């Protein structure tokens, strides 16, 4: 999946849980899969989107997807 699609999915779920996300810089190979980390501006919980995860990884993860905002 493309990174923008993954970011939209994280944003939708995190917003439902009350988080307000700030996105970090995209990292990874210039010509390959990339990743990005986000952090809630209110409570500091983080999430991550990985464009092409390893076989033992998931493409979306983090506290912003699993827990409600504490602020």
Helices and strands as residue ranges (DSSP letters): H 3-16, E 21-23, E 27-28, E 34-40, E 46-50, E 60-62, H 63-66
